[in-house]
Amino acid sequence: DTAVSQTPKYLVTQMGNDKSIKCEQNLGHDTMYWYKQDSKKFLKIMFSYNNKELIINETVPNRFSPKSPDKAHLNLHINSLELGDSAVYFCASSRQGVNYGYTFGSGTRLTVV
Amino acid sequence: KQEVTQIPAALSVPEGENLVLNCSFTDSAIYNLQWFRQDPGKGLTSLLLIQSSQREQTSGRLNASLDKSSGRSTLYIAASQPGDSATYLCAVTDGNQFYFGTGTSLTVIP
């Protein structure tokens, strides 16, 4: 009964490919997020969705496109993968924005070769 | 823009010691502050959440304090154990997103 689940856990792919990472939460939260953790372990927000509506879209290349089919799912699609996209991507969720704190998924380690 | 700093970046202590991790943030207009633990290759586990109106929260051997006006928080770990070894991250929110510090890597030596 994982609260926030991401798939896949590991993803190794070649440059130029298109890939997707899926995220699902069963907490009934209204808001979901994608964060990127770089090689120095710094976490930076990429996107935030509230009830399927895009709230935050930080300076992220438009090769990254989030998709929220319903408020329990927020998937991340990446086109034309580049070496610099290699990182760990975390999905998170919260109730009504962030006033109640985050619950994180276990992360997806993306390696572009 | 909010900036979150954590000191020290790394800490190594013998088992049984009490220790303090520090977090500072530049903009005091926050809604809450959350401390997380991250084990190598794993996700983030929430430890404590302090609302902006609160001054501290406790869970077991962990105690987190918040001084919003000075932009500081501390995480106190009592009687440290080898299982406490991990990276500890603090994050503050402005109501839209959390801003993370770069973490303190803690090693507790048996």
Chai-1 contact restraints between the chains, C-beta under 6 A:
chainA,res_idxA,chainB,res_idxB,connection_type,confidence,min_distance_angstrom,max_distance_angstrom,comment,restraint_id
A,K41,B,G103,contact,1.0,0.0,6.0,A-B,restraint_1
A,F42,B,T102,contact,1.0,0.0,6.0,A-B,restraint_2
A,L43,B,F100,contact,1.0,0.0,6.0,A-B,restraint_3
A,I45,B,Q97,contact,1.0,0.0,6.0,A-B,restraint_4
A,I56,B,Q97,contact,1.0,0.0,6.0,A-B,restraint_5
A,G97,B,G95,contact,1.0,0.0,6.0,A-B,restraint_6
A,V98,B,T93,contact,1.0,0.0,6.0,A-B,restraint_7
A,V98,B,F98,contact,1.0,0.0,6.0,A-B,restraint_8
A,N99,B,Y31,contact,1.0,0.0,6.0,A-B,restraint_9
A,G101,B,Q34,contact,1.0,0.0,6.0,A-B,restraint_10
A,G101,B,L49,contact,1.0,0.0,6.0,A-B,restraint_11
A,F104,B,G43,contact,1.0,0.0,6.0,A-B,restraint_12
A,F104,B,L44,contact,1.0,0.0,6.0,A-B,restraint_13
A,G105,B,G43,contact,1.0,0.0,6.0,A-B,restraint_14
A,S106,B,G43,contact,1.0,0.0,6.0,A-B,restraint_15
A,G107,B,G43,contact,1.0,0.0,6.0,A-B,restraint_16
